[in-house]
């Protein structure tokens, strides 16, 4: 229990002694405790992010010094005042589209959209008995899915000077990051979706000096494609 700022510092000291370089504050209900965590983490040079979803909660976290949050905003669409606020605070909107949504779960769109269980690469690495859930499809109108509006909110924040990152959430390994990029591209376009998934995500992890773009001195982490994702984002 974080009963004081001193106790908070002791907890973070212990994590740092184990080798922690980053810390995620996961929905602590007390604002003073969240402020202690942010202050101590900054003093000790530990990167800090937070759980997100509820708009008012995310606004408060940005005011208290958290540099980013994970999960889509609970409100769609967002208005210009929200986009400007997160733009000016340079808060990172790290957004697994498929996990949370103010409407239907966006991951179900991809389970419905194609025969996912038949994908050759997936069948190589995932035993077919583990793919039975992929063959049970939830049929609903496409307008039930909100990833287009979520992507537009991310695009608006980026346009105001904010920052973004993309990543999967573990529900569907491998393929899921491609789905995330494809959903982001509905508002960002192919280039900015790819930039957010690579350089934006590397920056969010504090690894932009080593990863995320092709520059002298960085790690040569290359993927060679036979089709251009700028022509069709699904070429990823």
Secondary structure, DSSP 8 states (H G I E B T S, - for coil): ---SHHHHHHHHHHHHHTT--EEEE---S-HHHHHHHHHHHHHTT-EEEEE--SHHHHHHHHHTT--EEES--SSSS--HHHHHHHHHTT-EEE--TTT--SSB-THHHHHHHS-GGG-HHHHHHS-GGGGGGGGS-----GGGB-HHHHHHHHHHHHHTT-EEE----SSSTTHHHHHHHHHHHHHHHHHHHHHIIIIIHHHHTT-TTTSSS--TTS-------SS-TTT-GGG-
